[in-house]
Amino acid sequence: QGPLVETRFVYNNPNAAPPKELAMVGSWSGWLVVHPLRRNNMGMWDVSLRLPPGEQRFKFLVEGEWMLCGMYGTKQDEDGTAVNNAVKIEQPEEAAGLSDEARAALQAARAQESRLTAAILKAAQRMHEAGMR
């Protein structure tokens, strides 16, 4: 299957009050491991997981209730009993021939890029809000 891929999941439901507890469960762990999400500085909930490539199915646990998130596609189980969110995890092509050390450096650079992007978005939001006053 290939090496695990750093995968970020985000949950946002602007039509509902912010939950007190939020987690997710997925097919990659046989639906047995609960992964808590944390509220980020943009007001959304997220978690980063290292997952195997391929189709992965998951659901969110919002204050103990199973929920789908409209930000992701959905798939019905083969037996037709449940619908879950689904994503296809792909190994980045630029990392395909890299050593483990080089792949880790690439993932660290991507994480830094993600943090910088979040900081820029937050600063732009503050500037926009300041201009609205």
Buried (B, 14 or more C-beta within 10 A) or exposed (E): EEBBBBBEBBBBBEEEEEBEEBBBBBBBBEEEEEBEBEEBEEEBBBBEBEBBBBEBBBBBBBEEEEBBBEEBEEBEEEEEEEEBBBBEBEBBEEBEEBEEEEBBEBBEEBEEEBEEEBEEEEEEEEEEEEEEE
